[in-house]
Amino acid sequence: MTAALTPRRRDRILEIGTGSGYQTAILARLAGIVFTVERLPDLLVEAEERFRRLGLTNIRTRLGDGAAGWLEEAPFDGISRSRRPARA
């Protein structure tokens, strides 16, 4: 997914589905800022702790359903969807 985005140092990236934070951390090393949304509180707390331990300061997190994006921070230079879609 990261290769398809080809993030650059000035890019603003939206990631839907933080999960463990692995993909987020990679994006944070390549992009200017990463906005990531996770719907599971426990996963988000663990990922935020990882980001702190790694010294990643260009990540903004949000708890919630990422399907609506993050309108207050739009527009984005790229969007990564890390989680599988919910079933209808």
N, C-alpha and C positions, 0 to 999 in steps of 0.2 A: 504494500500500500504506500509506503514512504517513497519508493522509487517512482511510482505513478504521479505523486504530487510534485516532485522535484522542488522541495521547499528551498527558499533562499533566505539569507540573514535578515532581510527586512520584512518578510512575509508574516501575515497574520493567519494562523491556521485554526480552524474549528475541528475538534475531534469529538465524535459522538460515540460514547462508550469508553470510559477511561480504563475500566478493568483493573489489572494489576499496576498499570502505569508504565509498562515497558515501552509501548509504542509512543506514548506521550513523551517519555524521556528522550527517545531518539529524535522525535520531532523538535523538542526544545533545544537540542544541540545544533539543529540545522536551521531552524526558523527564528524569526525575531521574537514572536510571542505565540503561545499555544493556549487556546481556550478549550477546556475539555469538560464534558458533561457526563455524569454517571448517575444511574438511577438507584443503585444499591448503596446505602450509607456505609456499610462496613468496608466495601471495596474502595470507596472514595477516601475514607479515613486512612486506610492502609497505603493507598497510592500517595496521598498528601504527605505522609510520613516519609515515604521513599524519596519524594522530591526534595524534602527538607534535608535528608541525609546526604543526597547527592549534590546539594547546593544549587539546585535549579530554581532560579528566581523569576523566570519568564514564563511561568505556567499559571493560569487562572483556572480555578475549578468551580464547578457548580453541581449541586445535587438536584436531580430532576430527570425528566424524560427529554432526551435530546432531539426528539422528532421535530420539535418546533424551532430548533436551532438556538441561537443566543442573540436575539434581535437587538438588544442594547449595545452590542459590540460589533454588529455587522457594519460594513461588508467584510468578507474574508477573502484571502487570496487562494485558499484551498480548503477543502473539507474532507475529512477522513472519517469513515464510518467503521468503527472497530467492533461493534457488537452486531449480532444477528438481529434482524427485524422481529418484532413481536408478531405472534400469530393472529390472524384475523378471526 
